[in-house]
Amino acid sequence: MPRGKRRLAIDMRPSEEDQQSTKRQRNSYQSSRRYSKSEDAFNQKRCLTWFREYTTPDDPDTLGPEGMEKFCEDIGVEPENVAMLVLAYKMGAKQMGFFTQSEWLKGLTDLQCDTASKVQCKLEYLRSMLNDPNSFKIIYRYAYDFARDKDQRSMDIETAKAMLQLLLGKHWPLYAQFAQFLEQSKYKVINKDQWCNILEFSRTISNDLTNYDVDGAWPVMLDEFVEWLRQLRAQPTIS
């Protein structure tokens, strides 16, 4: 009988050198993943080091106006951007233009941000907080104490107009007329009761003012605004 063909035995097992190479690649990948996770995870020390980039040796625990300007540049927003107001609210900042170290840590720990790029990723979230009526009301009320001079009980009219523009300018159809009213009025300051009632007015009073009750509990300022606007609208238009 003819001999059967001899089958070649092929050893499919990887060589020791291949095994070592695969192990090195696996360890490198796992190390890379650990490093990546470490980079992504919030790090308080890194957050504090970042804070120091915006402070001075004379006052290392306070980020002041110059540092605030650089911080805004780094995260790509103007200081007047509404996202900065919401960020200040998250920090519980007491004074406009300043962040203390404790405020910085409080807000950025809550947001889990320790780099400029991470804050940039949160900007849309910060703006979106204003879409919720309850959150908006809380931040609106916070803005009054945040923006006013701390040695004054009321907010000066120029600051008030800027903050109203920031918060209500795009949402209240009567804002332009109200700003015009303030411009020609006798008011030099706005107190907190007036500030809170302006928001309530913007939310509840129709643009034609038909549901405004002059006998209601509105501040005199808003009574005067309604009277002024009605007179303005009653004037004949020049064609």
VEXKEVEX-861949 format. One record per residue (C-alpha): x, y, z; residue number from 1; residue in one letter. Coordinates in nm, 3 decimals, decimal comma, padded with zeros to 5 digits. Example, Ala and Ser with C-alpha at 12.3 -4.5 7.8 and 13.67 -1.06 7.14 Angstrom:
<rs>
@x=01,230 | y=-00,450 | z=00,780 | n=1 | res=A
@x=01,367 | y=-00,106 | z=00,714 | n=2 | res=S
</rs>
This chain:
<rs>
@x=00,000 | y=00,000 | z=00,000 | n=1 | res=M
@x=00,129 | y=00,348 | z=-00,073 | n=2 | res=P
@x=00,252 | y=00,543 | z=00,222 | n=3 | res=R
@x=00,026 | y=00,819 | z=00,351 | n=4 | res=G
@x=00,160 | y=01,171 | z=00,314 | n=5 | res=K
@x=00,334 | y=01,291 | z=00,625 | n=6 | res=R
@x=00,153 | y=01,584 | z=00,786 | n=7 | res=R
@x=00,365 | y=01,873 | z=00,896 | n=8 | res=L
@x=00,310 | y=01,964 | z=01,260 | n=9 | res=A
@x=00,293 | y=02,342 | z=01,284 | n=10 | res=I
@x=00,333 | y=02,495 | z=01,630 | n=11 | res=D
@x=00,073 | y=02,776 | z=01,643 | n=12 | res=M
@x=00,173 | y=02,893 | z=01,990 | n=13 | res=R
@x=00,326 | y=03,243 | z=02,001 | n=14 | res=P
@x=00,691 | y=03,263 | z=02,074 | n=15 | res=S
@x=00,814 | y=03,387 | z=02,408 | n=16 | res=E
@x=00,925 | y=03,709 | z=02,239 | n=17 | res=E
@x=00,576 | y=03,762 | z=02,093 | n=18 | res=D
@x=00,419 | y=03,697 | z=02,433 | n=19 | res=Q
@x=00,645 | y=03,955 | z=02,597 | n=20 | res=Q
@x=00,563 | y=04,210 | z=02,323 | n=21 | res=S
@x=00,189 | y=04,155 | z=02,366 | n=22 | res=T
@x=00,220 | y=04,188 | z=02,742 | n=23 | res=K
@x=00,412 | y=04,514 | z=02,703 | n=24 | res=R
@x=00,145 | y=04,650 | z=02,467 | n=25 | res=Q
@x=-00,133 | y=04,550 | z=02,709 | n=26 | res=R
@x=00,043 | y=04,710 | z=03,003 | n=27 | res=N
@x=00,109 | y=05,023 | z=02,800 | n=28 | res=S
@x=-00,259 | y=05,043 | z=02,701 | n=29 | res=Y
@x=-00,377 | y=04,993 | z=03,059 | n=30 | res=Q
@x=-00,129 | y=05,251 | z=03,183 | n=31 | res=S
@x=-00,249 | y=05,493 | z=02,915 | n=32 | res=S
@x=-00,611 | y=05,437 | z=03,021 | n=33 | res=R
@x=-00,521 | y=05,496 | z=03,386 | n=34 | res=R
@x=-00,336 | y=05,814 | z=03,292 | n=35 | res=Y
@x=-00,629 | y=05,930 | z=03,080 | n=36 | res=S
@x=-00,873 | y=05,866 | z=03,366 | n=37 | res=K
@x=-00,639 | y=06,049 | z=03,602 | n=38 | res=S
@x=-00,634 | y=06,347 | z=03,366 | n=39 | res=E
@x=-01,014 | y=06,346 | z=03,335 | n=40 | res=D
@x=-01,082 | y=06,314 | z=03,707 | n=41 | res=A
@x=-01,122 | y=06,634 | z=03,907 | n=42 | res=F
@x=-00,809 | y=06,717 | z=04,102 | n=43 | res=N
@x=-00,831 | y=06,977 | z=04,378 | n=44 | res=Q
@x=-00,456 | y=07,040 | z=04,377 | n=45 | res=K
@x=-00,464 | y=07,107 | z=04,003 | n=46 | res=R
@x=-00,765 | y=07,334 | z=04,055 | n=47 | res=C
@x=-00,578 | y=07,538 | z=04,318 | n=48 | res=L
@x=-00,267 | y=07,560 | z=04,101 | n=49 | res=T
@x=-00,486 | y=07,692 | z=03,821 | n=50 | res=W
@x=-00,640 | y=07,948 | z=04,058 | n=51 | res=F
@x=-00,292 | y=08,081 | z=04,144 | n=52 | res=R
@x=-00,239 | y=08,170 | z=03,776 | n=53 | res=E
@x=-00,489 | y=08,453 | z=03,824 | n=54 | res=Y
@x=-00,382 | y=08,588 | z=04,163 | n=55 | res=T
@x=-00,094 | y=08,806 | z=04,276 | n=56 | res=T
@x=00,175 | y=08,742 | z=04,541 | n=57 | res=P
@x=00,029 | y=09,029 | z=04,742 | n=58 | res=D
@x=-00,313 | y=08,863 | z=04,762 | n=59 | res=D
@x=-00,279 | y=08,495 | z=04,665 | n=60 | res=P
@x=-00,621 | y=08,399 | z=04,802 | n=61 | res=D
@x=-00,825 | y=08,642 | z=04,590 | n=62 | res=T
@x=-00,875 | y=08,655 | z=04,216 | n=63 | res=L
@x=-00,929 | y=09,024 | z=04,132 | n=64 | res=G
@x=-01,038 | y=09,223 | z=03,825 | n=65 | res=P
@x=-00,714 | y=09,173 | z=03,627 | n=66 | res=E
@x=-00,714 | y=08,802 | z=03,700 | n=67 | res=G
@x=-01,084 | y=08,787 | z=03,611 | n=68 | res=M
@x=-01,012 | y=08,936 | z=03,270 | n=69 | res=E
@x=-00,743 | y=08,676 | z=03,201 | n=70 | res=K
@x=-00,969 | y=08,396 | z=03,328 | n=71 | res=F
@x=-01,245 | y=08,508 | z=03,091 | n=72 | res=C
@x=-00,998 | y=08,514 | z=02,802 | n=73 | res=E
@x=-00,885 | y=08,161 | z=02,887 | n=74 | res=D
@x=-01,239 | y=08,021 | z=02,887 | n=75 | res=I
@x=-01,342 | y=08,223 | z=02,585 | n=76 | res=G
@x=-01,620 | y=08,447 | z=02,721 | n=77 | res=V
@x=-01,664 | y=08,817 | z=02,788 | n=78 | res=E
@x=-01,687 | y=08,922 | z=03,154 | n=79 | res=P
@x=-02,041 | y=09,049 | z=03,079 | n=80 | res=E
@x=-02,152 | y=08,709 | z=02,946 | n=81 | res=N
@x=-02,447 | y=08,570 | z=03,142 | n=82 | res=V
@x=-02,256 | y=08,242 | z=03,187 | n=83 | res=A
@x=-02,013 | y=08,431 | z=03,412 | n=84 | res=M
@x=-02,301 | y=08,540 | z=03,634 | n=85 | res=L
@x=-02,424 | y=08,182 | z=03,665 | n=86 | res=V
@x=-02,069 | y=08,063 | z=03,736 | n=87 | res=L
@x=-02,039 | y=08,325 | z=04,010 | n=88 | res=A
@x=-02,370 | y=08,198 | z=04,151 | n=89 | res=Y
@x=-02,238 | y=07,840 | z=04,151 | n=90 | res=K
@x=-01,935 | y=07,964 | z=04,343 | n=91 | res=M
@x=-02,145 | y=08,167 | z=04,584 | n=92 | res=G
@x=-01,928 | y=08,469 | z=04,501 | n=93 | res=A
@x=-02,004 | y=08,770 | z=04,719 | n=94 | res=K
@x=-01,863 | y=09,051 | z=04,506 | n=95 | res=Q
@x=-01,867 | y=09,114 | z=04,132 | n=96 | res=M
@x=-01,518 | y=09,104 | z=03,980 | n=97 | res=G
@x=-01,369 | y=08,889 | z=04,256 | n=98 | res=F
@x=-01,346 | y=08,518 | z=04,341 | n=99 | res=F
@x=-01,194 | y=08,405 | z=04,669 | n=100 | res=T
@x=-01,008 | y=08,076 | z=04,688 | n=101 | res=Q
@x=-01,288 | y=07,912 | z=04,886 | n=102 | res=S
@x=-01,551 | y=08,035 | z=04,635 | n=103 | res=E
@x=-01,341 | y=07,907 | z=04,344 | n=104 | res=W
@x=-01,305 | y=07,563 | z=04,502 | n=105 | res=L
@x=-01,673 | y=07,544 | z=04,596 | n=106 | res=K
@x=-01,798 | y=07,620 | z=04,246 | n=107 | res=G
@x=-01,543 | y=07,429 | z=04,044 | n=108 | res=L
@x=-01,559 | y=07,124 | z=04,269 | n=109 | res=T
@x=-01,933 | y=07,121 | z=04,215 | n=110 | res=D
@x=-01,878 | y=07,149 | z=03,838 | n=111 | res=L
@x=-01,580 | y=06,907 | z=03,849 | n=112 | res=Q
@x=-01,362 | y=07,152 | z=03,658 | n=113 | res=C
@x=-00,991 | y=07,205 | z=03,711 | n=114 | res=D
@x=-00,888 | y=07,334 | z=03,367 | n=115 | res=T
@x=-01,007 | y=07,603 | z=03,127 | n=116 | res=A
@x=-01,117 | y=07,343 | z=02,872 | n=117 | res=S
@x=-01,340 | y=07,173 | z=03,129 | n=118 | res=K
@x=-01,509 | y=07,503 | z=03,214 | n=119 | res=V
@x=-01,560 | y=07,568 | z=02,843 | n=120 | res=Q
@x=-01,745 | y=07,237 | z=02,821 | n=121 | res=C
@x=-01,976 | y=07,354 | z=03,103 | n=122 | res=K
@x=-02,065 | y=07,696 | z=02,960 | n=123 | res=L
@x=-02,374 | y=07,573 | z=02,777 | n=124 | res=E
@x=-02,490 | y=07,394 | z=03,092 | n=125 | res=Y
@x=-02,447 | y=07,715 | z=03,294 | n=126 | res=L
@x=-02,653 | y=07,913 | z=03,042 | n=127 | res=R
@x=-02,919 | y=07,642 | z=03,035 | n=128 | res=S
@x=-02,977 | y=07,683 | z=03,409 | n=129 | res=M
@x=-03,157 | y=08,008 | z=03,325 | n=130 | res=L
@x=-03,415 | y=07,815 | z=03,121 | n=131 | res=N
@x=-03,571 | y=07,682 | z=03,439 | n=132 | res=D
@x=-03,805 | y=07,949 | z=03,586 | n=133 | res=P
@x=-03,721 | y=07,865 | z=03,947 | n=134 | res=N
@x=-03,345 | y=07,864 | z=03,885 | n=135 | res=S
@x=-03,377 | y=08,189 | z=03,692 | n=136 | res=F
@x=-03,560 | y=08,355 | z=03,982 | n=137 | res=K
@x=-03,295 | y=08,242 | z=04,231 | n=138 | res=I
@x=-03,008 | y=08,363 | z=04,010 | n=139 | res=I
@x=-03,192 | y=08,690 | z=03,935 | n=140 | res=Y
@x=-03,227 | y=08,760 | z=04,309 | n=141 | res=R
@x=-02,866 | y=08,657 | z=04,369 | n=142 | res=Y
@x=-02,753 | y=08,905 | z=04,101 | n=143 | res=A
@x=-02,881 | y=09,200 | z=04,305 | n=144 | res=Y
@x=-02,656 | y=09,142 | z=04,608 | n=145 | res=D
@x=-02,370 | y=09,023 | z=04,387 | n=146 | res=F
@x=-02,364 | y=09,336 | z=04,169 | n=147 | res=A
@x=-02,441 | y=09,618 | z=04,412 | n=148 | res=R
@x=-02,169 | y=09,806 | z=04,596 | n=149 | res=D
@x=-02,129 | y=09,645 | z=04,935 | n=150 | res=K
@x=-02,123 | y=09,979 | z=05,114 | n=151 | res=D
@x=-02,463 | y=10,065 | z=04,965 | n=152 | res=Q
@x=-02,801 | y=09,909 | z=05,048 | n=153 | res=R
@x=-02,934 | y=09,978 | z=04,696 | n=154 | res=S
@x=-02,797 | y=09,918 | z=04,346 | n=155 | res=M
@x=-02,697 | y=10,223 | z=04,143 | n=156 | res=D
@x=-02,911 | y=10,276 | z=03,835 | n=157 | res=I
@x=-02,633 | y=10,218 | z=03,579 | n=158 | res=E
@x=-02,542 | y=09,882 | z=03,729 | n=159 | res=T
@x=-02,911 | y=09,794 | z=03,752 | n=160 | res=A
@x=-02,967 | y=09,872 | z=03,383 | n=161 | res=K
@x=-02,667 | y=09,660 | z=03,284 | n=162 | res=A
@x=-02,785 | y=09,365 | z=03,493 | n=163 | res=M
@x=-03,145 | y=09,396 | z=03,370 | n=164 | res=L
@x=-03,016 | y=09,401 | z=03,012 | n=165 | res=Q
@x=-02,815 | y=09,086 | z=03,083 | n=166 | res=L
@x=-03,102 | y=08,897 | z=03,248 | n=167 | res=L
@x=-03,420 | y=09,032 | z=03,090 | n=168 | res=L
@x=-03,307 | y=09,205 | z=02,772 | n=169 | res=G
@x=-03,376 | y=08,907 | z=02,545 | n=170 | res=K
@x=-03,680 | y=08,773 | z=02,728 | n=171 | res=H
@x=-03,897 | y=09,070 | z=02,826 | n=172 | res=W
@x=-04,062 | y=09,245 | z=02,530 | n=173 | res=P
@x=-04,104 | y=09,565 | z=02,733 | n=174 | res=L
@x=-03,741 | y=09,582 | z=02,843 | n=175 | res=Y
@x=-03,641 | y=09,848 | z=02,588 | n=176 | res=A
@x=-03,926 | y=10,074 | z=02,701 | n=177 | res=Q
@x=-03,844 | y=10,013 | z=03,067 | n=178 | res=F
@x=-03,479 | y=10,103 | z=03,008 | n=179 | res=A
@x=-03,595 | y=10,420 | z=02,830 | n=180 | res=Q
@x=-03,822 | y=10,499 | z=03,125 | n=181 | res=F
@x=-03,534 | y=10,461 | z=03,370 | n=182 | res=L
@x=-03,316 | y=10,683 | z=03,151 | n=183 | res=E
@x=-03,554 | y=10,977 | z=03,179 | n=184 | res=Q
@x=-03,671 | y=10,910 | z=03,535 | n=185 | res=S
@x=-03,559 | y=11,060 | z=03,865 | n=186 | res=K
@x=-03,436 | y=10,723 | z=03,994 | n=187 | res=Y
@x=-03,067 | y=10,700 | z=04,083 | n=188 | res=K
@x=-03,082 | y=10,363 | z=04,260 | n=189 | res=V
@x=-03,301 | y=10,052 | z=04,266 | n=190 | res=I
@x=-03,378 | y=09,879 | z=04,596 | n=191 | res=N
@x=-03,424 | y=09,505 | z=04,635 | n=192 | res=K
@x=-03,803 | y=09,520 | z=04,653 | n=193 | res=D
@x=-03,814 | y=09,709 | z=04,324 | n=194 | res=Q
@x=-03,564 | y=09,466 | z=04,172 | n=195 | res=W
@x=-03,769 | y=09,158 | z=04,264 | n=196 | res=C
@x=-04,095 | y=09,317 | z=04,148 | n=197 | res=N
@x=-03,950 | y=09,404 | z=03,808 | n=198 | res=I
@x=-03,905 | y=09,032 | z=03,744 | n=199 | res=L
@x=-04,257 | y=08,955 | z=03,864 | n=200 | res=E
@x=-04,395 | y=09,234 | z=03,645 | n=201 | res=F
@x=-04,208 | y=09,101 | z=03,340 | n=202 | res=S
@x=-04,356 | y=08,756 | z=03,396 | n=203 | res=R
@x=-04,717 | y=08,843 | z=03,473 | n=204 | res=T
@x=-04,812 | y=09,171 | z=03,304 | n=205 | res=I
@x=-04,912 | y=09,155 | z=02,937 | n=206 | res=S
@x=-04,741 | y=09,376 | z=02,682 | n=207 | res=N
@x=-05,058 | y=09,582 | z=02,635 | n=208 | res=D
@x=-05,073 | y=09,640 | z=03,015 | n=209 | res=L
@x=-05,445 | y=09,552 | z=03,025 | n=210 | res=T
@x=-05,402 | y=09,324 | z=03,327 | n=211 | res=N
@x=-05,206 | y=09,578 | z=03,531 | n=212 | res=Y
@x=-05,391 | y=09,672 | z=03,850 | n=213 | res=D
@x=-05,301 | y=10,022 | z=03,965 | n=214 | res=V
@x=-05,445 | y=09,934 | z=04,305 | n=215 | res=D
@x=-05,219 | y=09,629 | z=04,332 | n=216 | res=G
@x=-04,915 | y=09,602 | z=04,556 | n=217 | res=A
@x=-04,666 | y=09,709 | z=04,288 | n=218 | res=W
@x=-04,389 | y=09,956 | z=04,378 | n=219 | res=P
@x=-04,449 | y=10,318 | z=04,282 | n=220 | res=V
@x=-04,172 | y=10,287 | z=04,024 | n=221 | res=M
@x=-04,381 | y=10,038 | z=03,824 | n=222 | res=L
@x=-04,696 | y=10,247 | z=03,860 | n=223 | res=D
@x=-04,501 | y=10,535 | z=03,710 | n=224 | res=E
@x=-04,362 | y=10,316 | z=03,432 | n=225 | res=F
@x=-04,713 | y=10,200 | z=03,332 | n=226 | res=V
@x=-04,842 | y=10,556 | z=03,332 | n=227 | res=E
@x=-04,544 | y=10,677 | z=03,130 | n=228 | res=W
@x=-04,576 | y=10,395 | z=02,874 | n=229 | res=L
@x=-04,950 | y=10,448 | z=02,830 | n=230 | res=R
@x=-04,893 | y=10,817 | z=02,767 | n=231 | res=Q
@x=-04,615 | y=10,732 | z=02,521 | n=232 | res=L
@x=-04,842 | y=10,494 | z=02,331 | n=233 | res=R
@x=-05,126 | y=10,747 | z=02,328 | n=234 | res=A
@x=-04,915 | y=11,000 | z=02,143 | n=235 | res=Q
@x=-05,004 | y=11,027 | z=01,773 | n=236 | res=P
@x=-04,744 | y=10,873 | z=01,547 | n=237 | res=T
@x=-04,591 | y=11,091 | z=01,278 | n=238 | res=I
@x=-04,636 | y=10,930 | z=00,939 | n=239 | res=S
</rs>
